[in-house]
Amino acid sequence: MVSKLPNRITSPPWRQLIQWIADPIAFQARYGRQYGNLFTMRLAGLGSFVVIGDPKIIQEIFSQSSKFDVGRGNLLAKPLIGQNSLILMDGDHHQRERKLLMPPFHGEKLQTYAQRICLITEQITSQWQANQPFVARAAMQKISLEVIVQVVFGLSEGERYQQLKTELTDWLNMIDSPLRSSVLFFKFLQHDWGAWSPWGKMNRRKQCIHDLLQAEIDERKAQRNKKDANILNLLMAARDENGQAMTDEELRDELVTMLFAGHETTATILAWAFYQILQRLDVCDKLLHEIASLGAMSTPMDIAQLPYLTAVCQETLRMYPVIPVIFPRIVKSPMTIADYWFDAGTILMPSNYLVHYREDIYPNARQFKPERFLDRQYSPSEYFPFGGGNRRCLGYALALLEMKLVLATILSQYQLALADDKSVKMQRRGLTITPSGGVRMVMTEKLRKSSTTEPSYKKQPV
Ligand code: HEM
């Protein structure tokens, strides 16, 4: 059967917009139940979007990446990341920039971060006080921010770094609820009425971050030794086909993109992992057993290869999408996918939430069952927490490594418990989805000293 814009939701577009902003997960669950795995939503002022929970269609989208534009569909993120971000690029420009940004996130380079991630985790958690509840997401954000700042800049100290971390955290906290996130969706709210207006405050914080980044760029330009292969140095050394270097504005936007995309996401997924693990003694015991089985001479890369730990991370990523749908794919010229005819300009939104909760692929999908990832392999269109095709998350390998090392380091050093027994829901935070309340937990006992005084694994040169 051939049809255009399948299963249109019939309620008024303004109502759909409000529902989408307020709770994009409940929105998808509700209309998924009503219409199945393919429906069209219409968001007032933003347009129509075909939400897709069918792996067959998604597989076609991922395998024909060049037939879709993505960057121009991500304009909502522009006020946060700036107009020169990889996320907003398409075509050759996007491909070139990705090639440039990729090396520090993969291969050998990644291994060198492993030791650092463990040390950062130990340093930050050593400040935890026994029996004092804290918010897991905020605690994890301290770790992931430190990691990404070190990866992007290759540095870990100085006043500018401290300031950058504070400003970035405060900036992102300005859109920490569905109501406060609405500023990103309504153009009329995006007016700077002065320092006390929401947009005015956002702009001032952004300017402050830009100033800090500019100061860093200026300092690097004056430095002779730029051999360290961190992202900032690589970007500064890059030249296009005409021998032109990136402008300061372009550099700044890419740095903000990495800082923005690379730390909240990882912090959020770690908070969810603790939420699940601490409710399940059996999972926690299995993890501790597996980590202990490595022995004293293991390296962080040995930890990263543990099968059950990997399955726990995969299952967490299945259950909790970090963004409500992956990036929109805009059809460049008319095409047929799985019997549906789509005009040029149609916006397709593959939904990892809809696919990851399909009972035919994940029986008892609402249950946290890491074993499912040990029992079978899922195809890239059945399981895509990091998206797919030519837009697959640039930092997925770093994020997975960080997840495993942070979990293993913390679980083997501290006894933890959830501070509340109420269930935690998925809630919008800006353009991402986060646990409501951030998951409150408490450290009840320190199990052993940190490796800074007593190595728990063999140290590798950093
Ligand atoms: C658990 C953590 C993370 C999750 C769940 C996640 C998820 C995603 C998803 C779903 C996409 C869209 C992909 C698509 O539409 O096909 C994406 C894109 C992206 N992510 Fe991540 N991400 C995470 C961590 C990171 C980290 C650590 C970085 C580090 C820099 C990063 C950088 C990016 C970038 C730059 C893009 C845009 C890629 C492009 O447009 O070509 N992400 N991520």
Residues whose N, C-alpha, C, O or C-beta is under 5 A from the ligand:
A	BS01	HEM	L86 I87 M258 A261 G262 T265 T266 I269 V322 I326 F327 P385 F386 G387 G388 N390 R391 R392 C393 L394 G395 L398 A399
